[in-house]
Amino acid sequence: MQNTRLNSLFDLIVRNLALWFLNPWRRISLLMISFLFGFFMGTVAATTAGQRAVLDVFIAAFLVFLTEVSSRIVYRRPPKERRKLWVESLNFLKVGFIYSLFVEAFKLGS
């Protein structure tokens, strides 16, 4: 690719963001935001699917498919590549999502 000003600006922004997230506290905060967003998405998926009660089986199969695809993306990589920020964020998003579905199941069971 040609080294245009837009390409250079994009590379500089990505490099600065990568350096910014090398700070452990910023990395942990981003991972916690990812976990909480996954928790929120799980709650949203459970309440909207449960409210309609039309396609519960298909939605459950789709959610299982999404979690399995994200697990495959994360755990097929070598252990050193699992430390990348986007891979860890995806894993925390998945964990938050699954945790939220367990909490919703416990709420319905009581």
N, CA, C and O atoms as a GROMACS GRO file, in nm:
protein
  440
    1MET      N    1   0.084  -0.117   0.000
    1MET     CA    2   0.000   0.000   0.000
    1MET      C    3   0.089   0.124   0.000
    1MET      O    4   0.199   0.123   0.055
    2GLN      N    5   0.039   0.229  -0.062
    2GLN     CA    6   0.116   0.352  -0.068
    2GLN      C    7   0.119   0.419   0.069
    2GLN      O    8   0.027   0.404   0.150
    3ASN      N    9   0.224   0.490   0.093
    3ASN     CA   10   0.240   0.559   0.220
    3ASN      C   11   0.184   0.700   0.208
    3ASN      O   12   0.259   0.797   0.194
    4THR      N   13   0.051   0.711   0.212
    4THR     CA   14  -0.015   0.841   0.203
    4THR      C   15  -0.022   0.905   0.341
    4THR      O   16   0.010   0.842   0.442
    5ARG      N   17  -0.066   1.031   0.344
    5ARG     CA   18  -0.079   1.099   0.472
    5ARG      C   19  -0.189   1.036   0.557
    5ARG      O   20  -0.175   1.026   0.679
    6LEU      N   21  -0.296   0.993   0.494
    6LEU     CA   22  -0.404   0.928   0.568
    6LEU      C   23  -0.357   0.794   0.625
    6LEU      O   24  -0.389   0.761   0.739
    7ASN      N   25  -0.284   0.719   0.547
    7ASN     CA   26  -0.230   0.591   0.593
    7ASN      C   27  -0.131   0.613   0.708
    7ASN      O   28  -0.133   0.539   0.806
    8SER      N   29  -0.046   0.714   0.697
    8SER     CA   30   0.049   0.745   0.805
    8SER      C   31  -0.023   0.788   0.931
    8SER      O   32   0.015   0.750   1.042
    9LEU      N   33  -0.128   0.870   0.915
    9LEU     CA   34  -0.206   0.914   1.031
    9LEU      C   35  -0.274   0.796   1.100
    9LEU      O   36  -0.275   0.788   1.223
   10PHE      N   37  -0.329   0.706   1.022
   10PHE     CA   38  -0.394   0.588   1.078
   10PHE      C   39  -0.294   0.501   1.153
   10PHE      O   40  -0.322   0.453   1.263
   11ASP      N   41  -0.176   0.480   1.094
   11ASP     CA   42  -0.072   0.401   1.161
   11ASP      C   43  -0.026   0.467   1.290
   11ASP      O   44  -0.003   0.398   1.390
   12LEU      N   45  -0.014   0.599   1.290
   12LEU     CA   46   0.026   0.671   1.410
   12LEU      C   47  -0.079   0.660   1.520
   12LEU      O   48  -0.045   0.642   1.637
   13ILE      N   49  -0.206   0.669   1.484
   13ILE     CA   50  -0.314   0.657   1.583
   13ILE      C   51  -0.317   0.516   1.642
   13ILE      O   52  -0.330   0.501   1.763
   14VAL      N   53  -0.304   0.416   1.558
   14VAL     CA   54  -0.305   0.277   1.608
   14VAL      C   55  -0.184   0.252   1.698
   14VAL      O   56  -0.198   0.188   1.802
   15ARG      N   57  -0.068   0.302   1.660
   15ARG     CA   58   0.052   0.284   1.742
   15ARG      C   59   0.038   0.354   1.878
   15ARG      O   60   0.077   0.299   1.981
   16ASN      N   61  -0.016   0.476   1.877
   16ASN     CA   62  -0.035   0.549   2.003
   16ASN      C   63  -0.138   0.481   2.093
   16ASN      O   64  -0.121   0.477   2.214
   17LEU      N   65  -0.244   0.428   2.035
   17LEU     CA   66  -0.343   0.355   2.115
   17LEU      C   67  -0.285   0.228   2.175
   17LEU      O   68  -0.313   0.194   2.289
   18ALA      N   69  -0.203   0.160   2.097
   18ALA     CA   70  -0.138   0.039   2.149
   18ALA      C   71  -0.045   0.072   2.264
   18ALA      O   72  -0.040  -0.001   2.363
   19LEU      N   73   0.028   0.181   2.252
   19LEU     CA   74   0.115   0.223   2.362
   19LEU      C   75   0.034   0.269   2.483
   19LEU      O   76   0.073   0.247   2.598
   20TRP      N   77  -0.080   0.333   2.457
   20TRP     CA   78  -0.165   0.380   2.566
   20TRP      C   79  -0.221   0.263   2.645
   20TRP      O   80  -0.233   0.271   2.767
   21PHE      N   81  -0.256   0.154   2.578
   21PHE     CA   82  -0.313   0.038   2.646
   21PHE      C   83  -0.208  -0.054   2.705
   21PHE      O   84  -0.243  -0.157   2.762
   22LEU      N   85  -0.080  -0.022   2.692
   22LEU     CA   86   0.023  -0.100   2.759
   22LEU      C   87   0.022  -0.078   2.910
   22LEU      O   88   0.071  -0.162   2.986
   23ASN      N   89  -0.033   0.033   2.953
   23ASN     CA   90  -0.048   0.059   3.096
   23ASN      C   91  -0.141  -0.046   3.154
   23ASN      O   92  -0.252  -0.063   3.103
   24PRO      N   93  -0.101  -0.117   3.261
   24PRO     CA   94  -0.184  -0.226   3.314
   24PRO      C   95  -0.322  -0.182   3.363
   24PRO      O   96  -0.420  -0.255   3.348
   25TRP      N   97  -0.330  -0.064   3.422
   25TRP     CA   98  -0.460  -0.019   3.473
   25TRP      C   99  -0.558   0.011   3.360
   25TRP      O  100  -0.677  -0.016   3.372
   26ARG      N  101  -0.508   0.067   3.253
   26ARG     CA  102  -0.595   0.094   3.138
   26ARG      C  103  -0.639  -0.036   3.073
   26ARG      O  104  -0.753  -0.049   3.029
   27ARG      N  105  -0.548  -0.131   3.068
   27ARG     CA  106  -0.582  -0.262   3.009
   27ARG      C  107  -0.688  -0.332   3.093
   27ARG      O  108  -0.784  -0.386   3.040
   28ILE      N  109  -0.669  -0.331   3.225
   28ILE     CA  110  -0.767  -0.395   3.314
   28ILE      C  111  -0.901  -0.324   3.305
   28ILE      O  112  -1.006  -0.389   3.305
   29SER      N  113  -0.900  -0.191   3.298
   29SER     CA  114  -1.027  -0.119   3.289
   29SER      C  115  -1.099  -0.150   3.157
   29SER      O  116  -1.221  -0.163   3.156
   30LEU      N  117  -1.024  -0.161   3.048
   30LEU     CA  118  -1.087  -0.196   2.921
   30LEU      C  119  -1.144  -0.339   2.925
   30LEU      O  120  -1.251  -0.365   2.870
   31LEU      N  121  -1.072  -0.430   2.989
   31LEU     CA  122  -1.122  -0.567   3.000
   31LEU      C  123  -1.245  -0.574   3.088
   31LEU      O  124  -1.336  -0.652   3.061
   32MET      N  125  -1.250  -0.493   3.194
   32MET     CA  126  -1.370  -0.491   3.280
   32MET      C  127  -1.489  -0.431   3.205
   32MET      O  128  -1.602  -0.477   3.221
   33ILE      N  129  -1.464  -0.329   3.125
   33ILE     CA  130  -1.572  -0.272   3.043
   33ILE      C  131  -1.622  -0.376   2.945
   33ILE      O  132  -1.743  -0.385   2.920
   34SER      N  133  -1.533  -0.454   2.889
   34SER     CA  134  -1.572  -0.560   2.797
   34SER      C  135  -1.657  -0.666   2.869
   34SER      O  136  -1.758  -0.712   2.816
   35PHE      N  137  -1.615  -0.703   2.990
   35PHE     CA  138  -1.691  -0.800   3.068
   35PHE      C  139  -1.831  -0.747   3.100
   35PHE      O  140  -1.930  -0.818   3.085
   36LEU      N  141  -1.840  -0.621   3.143
   36LEU     CA  142  -1.970  -0.563   3.177
   36LEU      C  143  -2.058  -0.545   3.054
   36LEU      O  144  -2.180  -0.560   3.063
   37PHE      N  145  -1.998  -0.513   2.940
   37PHE     CA  146  -2.077  -0.504   2.817
   37PHE      C  147  -2.130  -0.640   2.777
   37PHE      O  148  -2.244  -0.650   2.730
   38GLY      N  149  -2.050  -0.745   2.794
   38GLY     CA  150  -2.098  -0.880   2.767
   38GLY      C  151  -2.211  -0.918   2.861
   38GLY      O  152  -2.308  -0.982   2.820
   39PHE      N  153  -2.199  -0.878   2.988
   39PHE     CA  154  -2.306  -0.903   3.085
   39PHE      C  155  -2.434  -0.831   3.042
   39PHE      O  156  -2.544  -0.888   3.050
   40PHE      N  157  -2.420  -0.707   2.998
   40PHE     CA  158  -2.536  -0.631   2.952
   40PHE      C  159  -2.599  -0.696   2.829
   40PHE      O  160  -2.721  -0.707   2.821
   41MET      N  161  -2.517  -0.739   2.734
   41MET     CA  162  -2.570  -0.801   2.613
   41MET      C  163  -2.640  -0.933   2.643
   41MET      O  164  -2.740  -0.966   2.579
   42GLY      N  165  -2.589  -1.008   2.739
   42GLY     CA  166  -2.656  -1.132   2.779
   42GLY      C  167  -2.791  -1.106   2.842
   42GLY      O  168  -2.887  -1.179   2.816
   43THR      N  169  -2.799  -1.003   2.925
   43THR     CA  170  -2.926  -0.967   2.987
   43THR      C  171  -3.026  -0.920   2.882
   43THR      O  172  -3.144  -0.956   2.887
   44VAL      N  173  -2.979  -0.841   2.788
   44VAL     CA  174  -3.066  -0.793   2.680
   44VAL      C  175  -3.116  -0.909   2.596
   44VAL      O  176  -3.234  -0.916   2.562
   45ALA      N  177  -3.026  -1.001   2.561
   45ALA     CA  178  -3.066  -1.115   2.478
   45ALA      C  179  -3.166  -1.204   2.550
   45ALA      O  180  -3.262  -1.252   2.489
   46ALA      N  181  -3.145  -1.226   2.680
   46ALA     CA  182  -3.236  -1.313   2.755
   46ALA      C  183  -3.373  -1.249   2.772
   46ALA      O  184  -3.474  -1.318   2.762
   47THR      N  185  -3.378  -1.120   2.798
   47THR     CA  186  -3.508  -1.058   2.820
   47THR      C  187  -3.586  -1.040   2.691
   47THR      O  188  -3.707  -1.060   2.690
   48THR      N  189  -3.520  -1.002   2.582
   48THR     CA  190  -3.595  -0.984   2.458
   48THR      C  191  -3.638  -1.118   2.399
   48THR      O  192  -3.748  -1.129   2.344
   49ALA      N  193  -3.554  -1.220   2.410
   49ALA     CA  194  -3.594  -1.352   2.359
   49ALA      C  195  -3.703  -1.412   2.445
   49ALA      O  196  -3.794  -1.478   2.393
   50GLY      N  197  -3.697  -1.390   2.575
   50GLY     CA  198  -3.799  -1.446   2.664
   50GLY      C  199  -3.931  -1.372   2.654
   50GLY      O  200  -4.036  -1.430   2.682
   51GLN      N  201  -3.928  -1.246   2.615
   51GLN     CA  202  -4.051  -1.168   2.606
   51GLN      C  203  -4.134  -1.209   2.485
   51GLN      O  204  -4.256  -1.216   2.494
   52ARG      N  205  -4.070  -1.235   2.375
   52ARG     CA  206  -4.142  -1.274   2.254
   52ARG      C  207  -4.189  -1.419   2.260
   52ARG      O  208  -4.302  -1.449   2.222
   53ALA      N  209  -4.103  -1.508   2.306
   53ALA     CA  210  -4.132  -1.651   2.320
   53ALA      C  211  -4.174  -1.715   2.188
   53ALA      O  212  -4.255  -1.808   2.187
   54VAL      N  213  -4.120  -1.667   2.078
   54VAL     CA  214  -4.152  -1.724   1.948
   54VAL      C  215  -4.038  -1.809   1.895
   54VAL      O  216  -4.058  -1.923   1.852
   55LEU      N  217  -3.919  -1.755   1.899
   55LEU     CA  218  -3.803  -1.822   1.841
   55LEU      C  219  -3.701  -1.857   1.948
   55LEU      O  220  -3.581  -1.842   1.924
   56ASP      N  221  -3.743  -1.903   2.062
   56ASP     CA  222  -3.652  -1.929   2.174
   56ASP      C  223  -3.545  -2.032   2.138
   56ASP      O  224  -3.428  -2.014   2.172
   57VAL      N  225  -3.583  -2.138   2.071
   57VAL     CA  226  -3.488  -2.244   2.038
   57VAL      C  227  -3.384  -2.194   1.939
   57VAL      O  228  -3.266  -2.223   1.953
   58PHE      N  229  -3.427  -2.120   1.839
   58PHE     CA  230  -3.334  -2.070   1.738
   58PHE      C  231  -3.240  -1.964   1.796
   58PHE      O  232  -3.122  -1.961   1.763
   59ILE      N  233  -3.293  -1.880   1.882
   59ILE     CA  234  -3.208  -1.778   1.946
   59ILE      C  235  -3.107  -1.844   2.038
   59ILE      O  236  -2.991  -1.803   2.041
   60ALA      N  237  -3.148  -1.945   2.113
   60ALA     CA  238  -3.055  -2.017   2.200
   60ALA      C  239  -2.947  -2.086   2.117
   60ALA      O  240  -2.830  -2.084   2.155
   61ALA      N  241  -2.984  -2.145   2.005
   61ALA     CA  242  -2.884  -2.210   1.919
   61ALA      C  243  -2.788  -2.107   1.860
   61ALA      O  244  -2.668  -2.133   1.850
   62PHE      N  245  -2.839  -1.992   1.823
   62PHE     CA  246  -2.754  -1.886   1.769
   62PHE      C  247  -2.657  -1.834   1.875
   62PHE      O  248  -2.540  -1.807   1.845
   63LEU      N  249  -2.703  -1.819   1.998
   63LEU     CA  250  -2.616  -1.771   2.106
   63LEU      C  251  -2.508  -1.873   2.140
   63LEU      O  252  -2.394  -1.837   2.166
   64VAL      N  253  -2.544  -2.000   2.138
   64VAL     CA  254  -2.444  -2.104   2.161
   64VAL      C  255  -2.342  -2.104   2.047
   64VAL      O  256  -2.222  -2.121   2.070
   65PHE      N  257  -2.390  -2.085   1.926
   65PHE     CA  258  -2.300  -2.078   1.811
   65PHE      C  259  -2.202  -1.961   1.825
   65PHE      O  260  -2.083  -1.977   1.798
   66LEU      N  261  -2.250  -1.844   1.867
   66LEU     CA  262  -2.163  -1.728   1.884
   66LEU      C  263  -2.058  -1.750   1.993
   66LEU      O  264  -1.942  -1.713   1.976
   67THR      N  265  -2.098  -1.811   2.103
   67THR     CA  266  -2.000  -1.836   2.210
   67THR      C  267  -1.897  -1.940   2.166
   67THR      O  268  -1.780  -1.929   2.201
   68GLU      N  269  -1.939  -2.039   2.091
   68GLU     CA  270  -1.844  -2.139   2.043
   68GLU      C  271  -1.747  -2.081   1.940
   68GLU      O  272  -1.630  -2.117   1.939
   69VAL      N  273  -1.795  -1.994   1.855
   69VAL     CA  274  -1.707  -1.930   1.757
   69VAL      C  275  -1.605  -1.842   1.828
   69VAL      O  276  -1.487  -1.842   1.793
   70SER      N  277  -1.649  -1.766   1.929
   70SER     CA  278  -1.553  -1.683   2.001
   70SER      C  279  -1.454  -1.768   2.079
   70SER      O  280  -1.337  -1.731   2.091
   71SER      N  281  -1.498  -1.882   2.132
   71SER     CA  282  -1.404  -1.972   2.200
   71SER      C  283  -1.302  -2.029   2.102
   71SER      O  284  -1.184  -2.043   2.135
   72ARG      N  285  -1.347  -2.060   1.984
   72ARG     CA  286  -1.255  -2.112   1.883
   72ARG      C  287  -1.153  -2.007   1.843
   72ARG      O  288  -1.036  -2.038   1.823
   73ILE      N  289  -1.198  -1.881   1.830
   73ILE     CA  290  -1.106  -1.773   1.795
   73ILE      C  291  -1.001  -1.756   1.904
   73ILE      O  292  -0.884  -1.736   1.874
   74VAL      N  293  -1.043  -1.762   2.030
   74VAL     CA  294  -0.951  -1.736   2.141
   74VAL      C  295  -0.858  -1.854   2.164
   74VAL      O  296  -0.737  -1.835   2.173
   75TYR      N  297  -0.910  -1.975   2.173
   75TYR     CA  298  -0.831  -2.087   2.219
   75TYR      C  299  -0.758  -2.163   2.109
   75TYR      O  300  -0.683  -2.256   2.139
   76ARG      N  301  -0.776  -2.127   1.985
   76ARG     CA  302  -0.698  -2.187   1.877
   76ARG      C  303  -0.563  -2.118   1.861
   76ARG      O  304  -0.475  -2.169   1.792
   77ARG      N  305  -0.548  -2.005   1.923
   77ARG     CA  306  -0.423  -1.929   1.913
   77ARG      C  307  -0.320  -1.983   2.010
   77ARG      O  308  -0.355  -2.041   2.113
   78PRO      N  309  -0.193  -1.963   1.979
   78PRO     CA  310  -0.089  -1.999   2.077
   78PRO      C  311  -0.102  -1.912   2.202
   78PRO      O  312  -0.156  -1.802   2.195
   79PRO      N  313  -0.053  -1.961   2.315
   79PRO     CA  314  -0.070  -1.884   2.440
   79PRO      C  315  -0.013  -1.742   2.436
   79PRO      O  316  -0.065  -1.654   2.504
   80LYS      N  317   0.091  -1.720   2.359
   80LYS     CA  318   0.147  -1.586   2.352
   80LYS      C  319   0.054  -1.490   2.278
   80LYS      O  320   0.047  -1.372   2.311
   81GLU      N  321  -0.018  -1.540   2.178
   81GLU     CA  322  -0.111  -1.455   2.104
   81GLU      C  323  -0.240  -1.430   2.180
   81GLU      O  324  -0.314  -1.337   2.147
   82ARG      N  325  -0.269  -1.511   2.280
   82ARG     CA  326  -0.390  -1.489   2.359
   82ARG      C  327  -0.378  -1.366   2.447
   82ARG      O  328  -0.479  -1.319   2.500
   83ARG      N  329  -0.258  -1.312   2.463
   83ARG     CA  330  -0.238  -1.193   2.544
   83ARG      C  331  -0.267  -1.065   2.467
   83ARG      O  332  -0.261  -0.956   2.523
   84LYS      N  333  -0.298  -1.077   2.338
   84LYS     CA  334  -0.332  -0.958   2.261
   84LYS      C  335  -0.460  -0.899   2.318
   84LYS      O  336  -0.547  -0.970   2.369
   85LEU      N  337  -0.470  -0.768   2.309
   85LEU     CA  338  -0.580  -0.697   2.374
   85LEU      C  339  -0.715  -0.734   2.315
   85LEU      O  340  -0.811  -0.753   2.389
   86TRP      N  341  -0.725  -0.744   2.184
   86TRP     CA  342  -0.855  -0.772   2.124
   86TRP      C  343  -0.899  -0.916   2.152
   86TRP      O  344  -1.019  -0.943   2.160
   87VAL      N  345  -0.804  -1.008   2.165
   87VAL     CA  346  -0.839  -1.147   2.195
   87VAL      C  347  -0.886  -1.158   2.340
   87VAL      O  348  -0.984  -1.226   2.368
   88GLU      N  349  -0.816  -1.090   2.431
   88GLU     CA  350  -0.860  -1.091   2.571
   88GLU      C  351  -0.994  -1.020   2.587
   88GLU      O  352  -1.077  -1.064   2.666
   89SER      N  353  -1.015  -0.912   2.514
   89SER     CA  354  -1.143  -0.841   2.521
   89SER      C  355  -1.258  -0.929   2.472
   89SER      O  356  -1.366  -0.931   2.532
   90LEU      N  357  -1.234  -1.001   2.364
   90LEU     CA  358  -1.335  -1.093   2.313
   90LEU      C  359  -1.366  -1.203   2.414
   90LEU      O  360  -1.481  -1.241   2.432
   91ASN      N  361  -1.262  -1.255   2.480
   91ASN     CA  362  -1.282  -1.360   2.578
   91ASN      C  363  -1.359  -1.307   2.699
   91ASN      O  364  -1.448  -1.374   2.750
   92PHE      N  365  -1.325  -1.186   2.746
   92PHE     CA  366  -1.398  -1.128   2.859
   92PHE      C  367  -1.541  -1.097   2.822
   92PHE      O  368  -1.631  -1.112   2.904
   93LEU      N  369  -1.565  -1.054   2.699
   93LEU     CA  370  -1.701  -1.030   2.651
   93LEU      C  371  -1.782  -1.159   2.655
   93LEU      O  372  -1.898  -1.159   2.698
   94LYS      N  373  -1.721  -1.268   2.611
   94LYS     CA  374  -1.787  -1.398   2.611
   94LYS      C  375  -1.815  -1.445   2.753
   94LYS      O  376  -1.924  -1.496   2.781
   95VAL      N  377  -1.719  -1.428   2.842
   95VAL     CA  378  -1.737  -1.471   2.981
   95VAL      C  379  -1.849  -1.391   3.047
   95VAL      O  380  -1.931  -1.448   3.120
   96GLY      N  381  -1.853  -1.260   3.024
   96GLY     CA  382  -1.960  -1.178   3.077
   96GLY      C  383  -2.096  -1.218   3.023
   96GLY      O  384  -2.195  -1.217   3.095
   97PHE      N  385  -2.100  -1.252   2.896
   97PHE     CA  386  -2.224  -1.295   2.833
   97PHE      C  387  -2.275  -1.425   2.894
   97PHE      O  388  -2.394  -1.437   2.927
   98ILE      N  389  -2.186  -1.522   2.910
   98ILE     CA  390  -2.226  -1.651   2.966
   98ILE      C  391  -2.266  -1.636   3.113
   98ILE      O  392  -2.363  -1.696   3.158
   99TYR      N  393  -2.191  -1.555   3.187
   99TYR     CA  394  -2.223  -1.530   3.327
   99TYR      C  395  -2.361  -1.467   3.341
   99TYR      O  396  -2.438  -1.501   3.432
  100SER      N  397  -2.392  -1.375   3.251
  100SER     CA  398  -2.523  -1.311   3.253
  100SER      C  399  -2.635  -1.412   3.227
  100SER      O  400  -2.740  -1.404   3.290
  101LEU      N  401  -2.612  -1.504   3.136
  101LEU     CA  402  -2.715  -1.605   3.108
  101LEU      C  403  -2.735  -1.697   3.228
  101LEU      O  404  -2.847  -1.739   3.255
  102PHE      N  405  -2.627  -1.728   3.301
  102PHE     CA  406  -2.641  -1.808   3.423
  102PHE      C  407  -2.720  -1.732   3.530
  102PHE      O  408  -2.805  -1.790   3.597
  103VAL      N  409  -2.692  -1.604   3.545
  103VAL     CA  410  -2.765  -1.523   3.643
  103VAL      C  411  -2.913  -1.516   3.606
  103VAL      O  412  -2.999  -1.524   3.694
  104GLU      N  413  -2.942  -1.500   3.479
  104GLU     CA  414  -3.082  -1.498   3.436
  104GLU      C  415  -3.150  -1.632   3.460
  104GLU      O  416  -3.267  -1.636   3.498
  105ALA      N  417  -3.078  -1.740   3.441
  105ALA     CA  418  -3.136  -1.873   3.467
  105ALA      C  419  -3.164  -1.892   3.616
  105ALA      O  420  -3.266  -1.951   3.652
  106PHE      N  421  -3.075  -1.843   3.701
  106PHE     CA  422  -3.099  -1.852   3.845
  106PHE      C  423  -3.216  -1.765   3.887
  106PHE      O  424  -3.292  -1.802   3.977
  107LYS      N  425  -3.233  -1.650   3.822
  107LYS     CA  426  -3.347  -1.564   3.853
  107LYS      C  427  -3.479  -1.633   3.815
  107LYS      O  428  -3.578  -1.625   3.888
  108LEU      N  429  -3.478  -1.699   3.702
  108LEU     CA  430  -3.600  -1.768   3.659
  108LEU      C  431  -3.628  -1.893   3.742
  108LEU      O  432  -3.743  -1.933   3.758
  109GLY      N  433  -3.523  -1.954   3.794
  109GLY     CA  434  -3.541  -2.076   3.872
  109GLY      C  435  -3.592  -2.052   4.012
  109GLY      O  436  -3.646  -2.143   4.074
  110SER      N  437  -3.576  -1.929   4.064
  110SER     CA  438  -3.620  -1.904   4.201
  110SER      C  439  -3.760  -1.853   4.210
  110SER      O  440  -3.810  -1.827   4.319
   0.00000   0.00000   0.00000
